[in-house]
């Protein structure tokens, strides 16, 4: 198996892991209110994603005109987006919208999102 094939397989597993049912926390979109700014939360998420050694080409960032930021796990090979986290400014903080796109969010991911938002 080539290095590229192994990298794509590894990144694919990190993006779309197969989890036992009891390991899944959320499969539906949910929101968290935060006192942190969207930029602070996005920076924290980027650090957590870097620690997981997910290649940069599998992470997409978008910025909307209203100041919302999005951090998404996107598989460039399949074109599919997995976990999408949208950070909308709200008063002095942000609303964190987590959209698993039908894929269960593993507990470690949920903990990282919670830690970054709190």
N, C-alpha and C positions, 0 to 999 in steps of 0.2 A: 504494500500500500504506500503510495507516495506521501511525501510530507504534506502537500497541499490537501490531499484527500483526508489525511488524519486531522489536519487543522480544521477543515470544514466539518468533519464528523464531530470533533470535540466542541466546536463552537455551536453546532446544531444541537448537541446534547445540552449545552449550557443554556441555550435559548429556549429549547422546547423539550425539557426533560420529561421522561416517563416516570410518574410518581405513583406509589400506592395511594389508594383513595384516602387513607387516614393521614397522609402527609400533606394533602392539599388543604389550604386554608381558604382561599377565595378563588372562585371561578367566574364570578360576576363582578362588574365594576363596583367600586366603592370609593368613598371620599374620607379624607382626614383634614381637619382644620389645624393650621399651624400658625405660630407666632413668628416664624422665620420667613425671610423673603424668598421668592422663587429662586433667585440667584444663589442664595446660600444652600437651599435644599438641592438644587441641581449640582452644585459643586460637591456636596456630600455624596450624592448618588454616583457621580462620575468617579470619585475616589473608591467607593465600594465596588463599582463595576471593574475598575482597574485592578483591584485586589483579587477579583475573580479571574483575571487574565483573559477577559473577553476581548477579542481583537477589535480595534477601533472601527473597522469597516462594518461591524455588526451593531454599532451603536449610532443612532441618528439623533440629532438635535434640531428642533424647529423653534422658531420664535414668531409669535403672532403680533399683529399691530397693537393689540390691547395689552401687551406686556406679558402674556402667557408664554411659558416655556414648556417644551415637551422633550422628554428623554424616552427613546424607544429602542427596544431590541428588534433589530431588523435583519433578516437573513438575506444578504445580497444575492445568493445563489437561487433561492426559491422565490424571492420577492415578497415573502410573507413577513408581517409584523407580528411579533409576540407581545410581550408586556409593553404597555404604553403608559407613561406617567406624565400627566399634564399638571403644571404648576401655575395656578391663576392668582394674580395679586388680589388680596382682599384686606382692606383697611391697612393695618401695619404688618400683616402677615401674608398668608397664602392659603388657598384651598388646593389640596393635593388630590387629584383624581387618578385613581389607579384602574386601568382597563386591561384585564388579562387577555382580552380577545378570545375568550373561550378556553384558554389554557390554564390549568390550575397554577396558582402562585404558591411556590414552596415556602415553607416556614422561614428559612434563612432570608429569602427575598423580602418577605413581609416584615421581618425584624429589621432589615436594613432600611426599608422605606419608612417604617415607624421611627427608627432612630434618627434618620435624617430630618423627618418632619417635626420631631419633638424637641 
